[in-house]
Amino acid sequence: MDALIDFFSDLQQLLFEEVVQPLTLAMGQDNLLEKAYEGSGWVVVGLLQILVMVTVLGPMQRLWPAESVQDKHAVRVDMLYTLIHRLGLFKLAMFFSLEALFEQGLGLLRVMGLPTWHLDQLWPGVSDGAVVSFLVYLVVFDFVHYWIHRAQHQSSTWWALHSMHHAQRQMTMWSDNRNHLLDDIVTSLILSAVAVLIGVGPGQFVALVAISQLSENFQHANVRIWFGRIGERLWVSPRFHRRHHSIGIGHESEVQGRTVLGGCNFGVLLPWWDMLFGTADFQLRYDPTGVRDQVEQGRDYGRGFWAQQWQGVLRLVGRA
């Protein structure tokens, strides 16, 4: 573990000194060097994730595909979303647009007397064990993410944005970051606020995000893989998550004979919450993915990046 941490630190330092620091100084932003160093770490994480995707998940998709890829353009657009998020462009935009407001909001809460709740100190000895502390935060984070995900499906307003993620008919390892930017902003702010309020350290937060993202890349991968009867109930598999993306299943529920927003398999990492709250579907099936109105009514969700973003705005204001 120490060797991996040292390796990551060396890569971060190298990227910062050779690329990021000179660019920051050239732009006359000496006051942002600390943030630039932090950003270098996120870029290193993204590059390592992409390396794993290309060298591990890519061959798996070719060996055990759930379906043949017919629309390569749709996959290339998803790749663009991945590069924007994993190479730090989204975080950079967030920093220059909302970071100051976020910090001001947290500062106001501190002035009002709201302390940081160090969750890993509730049980004696837990905070002294880095691995146990990390696992505690991972479970809590996943619980919060489960309810965010359910809200994305049960709020018609939020679904207007989140439906773009589900409109991908050719789901692959690149599809995780295919989200409307407004959807990503809301989710990122909620998770960042939770991290600060429960005492997640900066290093732990990076590790939580990195592991979650890489697992989600695998869940979205075009692979016919499941974890067996026991494994399926321990960690979200590609089969479990594909059911969530299945047309008319993962985003719809039947209530008293009516089809309403809802669905199944909202767990991001752990299927435990779906099992606990009655939203789990463990059927061993690999159905086509997409949104029902897209398939049956020809609703336009956009072909390119900007078209998808614009269609999301139109859905949000009730114009599409």
N, C-alpha and C positions, 0 to 999 in steps of 0.2 A: 504494500500500500504506500509506504514512504517513497519507494522508487517511482511509483506512478505519479505521486504528487510532485516529486522533484522534476520528473519529465515534463509534466504539464507546466510547471513554473518556468522551466528553461525555455519552453516554446513560447510562453506568454512574454517573457522578457525579450526574447529574440525578435518577435514580431513588433513589440513596442519600440525597441531601440532602432530597428532597421527600417520600419515603415511608418508606424503610427506617430511616434514622437517627432520625427522630421516634418511630417505633414501638419501636425498640430502647431509646431513652432512657425512653419512657413505661413500659416494662416493667421499668425499673431494671437493665438489662443493659449498663451502660456498658462493662464489660470485654469485651464481644463486638463492639464497633464494627468492629474490624479484620476479623473473620470476616463481619460483616454487609456490609461493603463488598465483600468477595470474593463473597459470595452474590448481591449485586446484579449482579455481572458475569454469573453463571450465568443469572439471570432475563432479562437483556438478550439473552443468546445464545438462550435459549428463545423469547423473543418474536420475535426476528428469524427464527428457524427456522420458527415458526408462520406468520409473514408470507409467507415463501417458499412454504410448503406450500399456503396458501390461494390465493395469487396466481399461482403457477406450476404446482404439481403438481395442484391441484384442476381447473383447466381441462384439463390433459392427460388426467385420468381421464375427463372428460366427452367429450373428443374421440376418444380411442382406448381405450375400455374393453376389458379382457380378458374380462369377463363383466358381465351386468347385476346390479345390487345388488337383492336381494330382501329382505334382512333388515337394515333400517336401524337397528333397535335394537342389533344386534351392532356396527355401526359407531359408534354413539353411545357405547357402553361403551368402545371403543378410544380414542375422543376423550378420555374421562375419564382413561385411563391416560397419554395424551400430556400432558395438562395437569398431572397430578400430577408427572410427571418433568421436563417442560420449564420449568415455572414454579417449580421449586426445592423443592417440598414433600417429595419423596423425599430430596433432599440435606439438607434441614433435619432430617428424621427421623433420617438417618444421623449427622448431627453430634451430636444430643443423645443418641444411643444407643450408637454404636460408635466415634466419632471419638477419644475419649480412649483406648480400648483399642488402637486402631490406632496412635496416636502412641506409646503405651507399648511396644508390640511392636517398632516401629521403633527406639525408643530403646534397648531391650534388645539388638537386633542391633548397634547402634553400639558399645555397651559391650563386646560380644563381639568387636569388631574388624572387623565387616563394613563396608567403605567403600562410598560411592556410586560406581558405575561409570559414568563419563561416556562413554557409548557414542560420542557424536559427536566425541570427541577421539582415537579410535583411528586415524583417518586424518588426516595433516597437512593443515591448512587447512580441514577440513570445519566445525569449530566456528566458524570465522570467517564462514561463509556461512549466514545464517539459513534460507534456503530449502532448501539442501542438508541442513542439520542436521535441519530439520523432516521432510524426506522420508525420511531415515534412520530417524528415530523412528517415522514412519508405517508403514514396511515392517516394522520389528521388532514394533510393536504389533499389526499385522494378523496376523503369524505367531503371536504368542501367542494372539490372539483366535480364530484358526482352531482351535488345539488345545483351547481352552476349549469352543468350539462342538462339536467332535467328542466331547469328554467328556460334554457335555450329552446327546448322542444315544446314547452307547455305555455309559453307566452307568445301570443301571435305577433307581437312587436319584435321580440328577440328572434323568433323563427324567421321573420322576413329577412334577416341578415344571415342567420345560421343555415338556412336552407341551401345557400350557395355551396356550403361544404358538402351537403348531401346530394347535390345535383351532378356530381361526378359519376358518369356511367362506366368509366374505366379506372377503377380504384387501384392504386399502386402504392409502393412505399413512399412516393413523393406527395401523396394526397393529404397528409396530416396538416400541413400548413396552408392548405387551400381554404382560406377563410376570408370573410369580408373584413377589411381593415378596422371598421368600427366595432365589429364583434371582437376582434383581437384586442382592441384598446380596452374595452369594458372588462374582458376576462383578465387581462394583464394587470389592470389596476386593482381588481378585487383580490387576486392572488398575491400581489405585492403587498397590499395592505394587511392581509392575513399574516403573511410572513413576518412583517415588522411587528405586528401586535402580539404574536405568540412567541417572539424571540428567536426566530430562525436566523442564524448567523449568515453572513455573506457567502462564505465558502459552502455552507450547507445548502443555501438557496441555489447556487450554481449547480451543485451536484443533483439536487432534487429535480431541477428543470431539465438537466442533461439526460438523466436516466429516464424521466417521464417522456421526453421527446423521442428518444431512441426506441423506447418500447412502443410508442404510438406509431412510429414509422413501420415497425414490424407488424403491428395490428392492422394497418391499412394495406400492407403488402399484398400483392396479387399471388397468394400462395394457398394451396389446399392443405392447411395444417391445423390440427387441433391438439390439445395437450392431454387427452384421455379423460376419463370420467372424474378422476380426482384432480388432475392438473387444471382442468377447465374451471374448477371452483377455487383455485388458488391465485391465478393470474389471468388477466384478460388475453385471450388468444386471437389470432387472425380470424378464426371461425366465429368466435363469440362476437367480435366487433363487426364482421361482415354482416351478421344478422341485423345489427343495429342500422346498417346502411341499406338493407334490402328494401326494395320498392314496396310501399304500402304496409310495411311491417315495423321497421325501426323508427319511424317518425309518426306513426298513427296508431290509435287505439280504438277499440269498439266499446262504447258506453251506451247501454240501453238501446242497442240497434243503430246508433249513430256513430259515424267515423269522426273522431276528434283528434286534435294534436296530442301527442303522447309518445308511445313507442316502448322500446325495451333496450336492455343492455347499455345503460348509461355510464357504467363504471369506466374510469380512465385507465387505471392500473389493476385495481382489485375488483373482482366480481362480487365481493362480499356484500356491498351495499345493495346491489340488484337483488341478491338472494334475500337480504334482510327486509327490503321494502317492496318485494313482490314484483320486480320489473325484469327478472332474469328469464332468458329464453335460451335453453341449452340444446335446442334441436340441431342435429348434425347435418346442416344444409349449407349450400353455397349458392344463394340466389343472386340474380342480377341486382345491381345497385342503381340508385337514382331516386327521384321524387315522383310520386304518382302523377301530379298535374303536368309534370314535364313529359312523361311518357304518354299519358292518355289524352292530354289536351294541348300538347305542344307548347307549353309555357316556356318562354325564352329566359334562360339563366345566363346567357352570354357565352361567347366562344373564347375571347381573349381576356387578358388580365383586366384592362380598363372597362371592357364591356361588362364583365362580371361584377365589377365594383359599382358601375352605374346602375345596372339592373337591380342590385341590392338596395340602392338608395331609392329607386322608383318603387320597389315593393314596400319599403319602409314608410313611404308617404302615400301608399295606396294608389300608385299610378301604373303599376305593372302586375 
